[in-house]
Each structure stands twice: as C-alpha cells, then as structure tokens.
Amino acid sequence: MVKSNAHDIISTLEEFVSEHKKQLVEQVLAHRTRHVTLVFEDIDKPHNISAVVRTSECLGIQDIHFIKNQNAYSVNPTITQGASKWLTFHHHSDTGDNVSSCYSQLRKDGYKIYATALHEESSSIEELPTDQKLAIVFGTEADGISEEAGKNADGLVHIPMYGFTESFNLSVSAALCLNTLKGKMDGAFPEISEDEKLELKAEWYRRIVREADLILKKNGIEI
C-alpha cells in the first residue's frame, strides 16, 4: 500500500461525493480560519460547550482547545447539530501542567494568548490587535479562569457590559468575542492556507463518504 496523502484521498473519494456537497465544501473552506482559536479550561457544563462548538463552526473557526484538569465534557449532538465533525479539537489532559502544555502549543503555532477575566487590568475585546493570531481563553461560569491560566497568558481581556448582571453565559461570551474580532477584521477572518484547505478537504471527504476508509484501503491507500 502507498502512504496516503490529501491528493490520494480526495481523488479516490470524490466520485462518491455529490456535486452539491463538493460545492458546499469549497464554500466552507473559503471561510475557514485559524487566525483565531478558542480555549476552554475545565468547562463544567456540557450543554454550554456544545453550543460554543456550534457557534464556532458557523463562524468559520477550525480549532478549539480544551484544557482538562478536573472536568471532562461530552458533546450533545442535538445542540451541536453535527458541527463537531467538521472541527479540529485539541485536548490537553495528559500532563501534570495542562495549562502550560496548551499555552506552549499555542505559542509554537504563533498565537498570542488572552484570558477572559473581569479585572481592572484587562483590556476590552474591542481593543485587541487583530494583526496577529489570537487565542481567547475561557474558564467556568462559576469561577472563571484559573490563576495559572491568567498569569501565564499574554494579557487579560473582557467583554464590555452595561447592566447589573456580572457576566454573560459562556456560549454568548464566545459568540460576542468572535463576532467582535471578526468585525475588526472588516467582517472576515483571514483564510487558512491552500495546503491546510487541501488537508481539511481530504479529512471532510472521509467523513462525508460512507465507509470511506474501506474504499481507500481497497484502492491501496493506507490511512
């Protein structure tokens, strides 16, 4: 068998993908971004993170990071409406310092990290520079981010609020942050590279085509 690559996978599976679906994949790829990513630390309400996953996919975000020190989560398919199958999840749960390992990966990938916090030294999400890749970190609704997550971030950020209530729901917070940042970029996030589009297209074709891996194997393509 030959080792698979994106071109092999796409050329083998494309005959099983409808023209409508092919066009839809191209349309979605044209708006996919890795310029902004979201990070969630020890989220304790699965229905909220499921709503975030759906919102992120709708707005073109490709990557979501999960720091898991105490709480695990499971996606609710009724809430996500299938959004999770199109995203790339990064789970940080196997080290003694999952915040540090997550932040190290993000910085290696070129991200500036901003942790959300209601703090007098935090900046408004409206003030963040958007000429660099941004990772926005969220904590639990009850306790917010951990001290470590805040201390080791490149900065703290908050969403301006003008009422008596002290915080937004997690999914609303994520949506507001993403929409604000998108607006600062003239209404469109920077696209992923052509190589990244090719890799995602191959991955998505494998998820679209029933028994895709079996078809690839029969054609001598190793996954």
Buried (B, 14 or more C-beta within 10 A) or exposed (E): EEEBEBEBBBEBBEEBBEEEBBEBBEEBBEEBBBBBBBBBBBBBBBBBBBBBBBBBBEBBBBBBBBBBBEBEBEBBEEBBEEBBEBBEEBBBEEEEEBBBBBBBBBBEEEBBBBBBBEEEEBBEBEEBEBEEBBBBBBBBBEEBBBEBBBEBBBBBBBBEEEEEEEBBEBBBBBBBBBBBBBEBBEEEBEBBEEEBBBBBBBBBBBEBBEEBBEBBBEBEBEE
